[in-house]
Structures are given as structure tokens and as C-alpha cells.
Amino acid sequence: MQLQPSPEKRRFSVLLLPAVMSDLPDASLDAEWEQWKKTHNKQYKNKEEEQKRRLIWEKRLQEINTHNQEHAEGKHSYTMGMNQFGDMTPDELRNKCCARVPPQHHQA
């Protein structure tokens, strides 16, 4: 006798599938990701770090594409593009680029 999952369990499984899949990189972007890493000389300490950075990069790419589409519709006056910081969170970028350097005291 083979047990079948209840309709409630099947519905729950289907609802979870998109959430689980969103933690996986979009395979259709593999070539673009590899080219971006090569262009910006990106290397990561392990596969987990690379996947984390890849997902950040994909989110940023989607934001850029959405913005540029809105630009084409006249909603913005400028376009955006991916740069070497595309794999960083906004907080990481702020800390890297906008950190204050304490003043150095020079002896006369």
C-alpha cells in the first residue's frame, strides 16, 4: 500500500517551492555572471560565499533592468549599469565607499 500526501500537504509543498527556488541562482544568467566575475576579477572563498554574492548580484541586476525599462518609458532621466560593486549589499557598499577616515595628525 502506497501512501499519498493529503491535498493540504501537496498545496503546502507547492507554496514552498518558489520560496526555496528563490535561494538558487538563475541558471539563465550563468554566462553573464561568469563574464562579470572575469571582468572585475572576482573570486570568492567558497561556494557558499559565491552563491550569496551571486544572489545579491542577480537582485541588483533586476533592479538595474527595471530602472532602465522605466527610463525607456520616460520615468527616469538616467540609466543605470552594473559595476564592480554589484555583488555587495547597500550596507557593505556604504561601509566600503563612504567610511570616514579619521584625520591624520602631522607633526610640524
N, C-alpha and C positions, 0 to 999 in steps of 0.2 A: 504494500500500500504506500503510495507516494502522497506526501502532504503538500497541499497548495497553500501559498500565503493568502491571508484574508484580503479582501478588497481594500481594507483600511491600510494594511501593511504595504500593498502594492502602490497605493496612492502616495503614501509617505515616502516610499523609495523613489518614486518619480519626482516628487517635490525636492528631495535632497540632491538628486543628480546634478542640476545646474549649479548648486552651491559648491559641490565637490569639484565639478569640472572647472569652475572659475579659478580654482587654485592651480590649474595646469596652464602652461604656456600654449598660445595659439600656434599650432604647427604650421599654419599657412604663413607665419611671419619668420620662420626659421632662417631663411636665406637673408632676409633684411637684418635680422638680429646678428647673424654671423658677420655680415658686412659692416654693421655699425661697430661691433666689438673690434674688428680688424682696423677700421678707420681710426678709432680712438684708443687703440692699444689697450683694450680692457681685458683683464684677467682676474679671475675670482679664486678664492682659497679652496672652495669645494663646490660640489654640485648643488648643495642646498643654498649657498650664497648666490650662485649663478641663477638659480630659479627665482629666488627672491628679487634679485636685480632685474631679471627678465620681466617679471610681472609688473614691477614699477615702471620699466621702460614701455611695456605694452600699454599701460594705463596712460602714460604721458603721450605716447603716440596717438592714442584715441582722442585725447584732449586736443592735441595739435590738429588732427584731421577734422574734428568737429569745429574748432575755431576757424580753420581755413575754409571750410564749407560755408560757415556763417559769413566770413569775409566775402566770399563769392556772391552771397545773397545781399551784400551791402550792409551787414550788421556791424562790421568792424572796419577800421581804416588801415589795418596792417595784417600781415600774415605771420605765421609762426613756423619754426622749423626745429628739427631735432638737433641737439648739440651734444657735447661730451658729458653733460650733466644729466642726460636723460634717464639714467639708472639710479638717480638719487631722489629721496623724498624731499618735499619742500623744507622740512626742518633740517635735514642734512645739508641741503644746499645753502640755506640761511647760515648755518654754523660754519660752513666751509668758506663761503664768499663774503659774508658780512660780519664775521667775527672781528671784534675790536682788538687791535694790537695795542698793548699798553705802551705809553710813551717811554722812550729810552732816555735815560739821563746821561748827558755828555759832560765829561769833565773839561773844564776850561784850561 
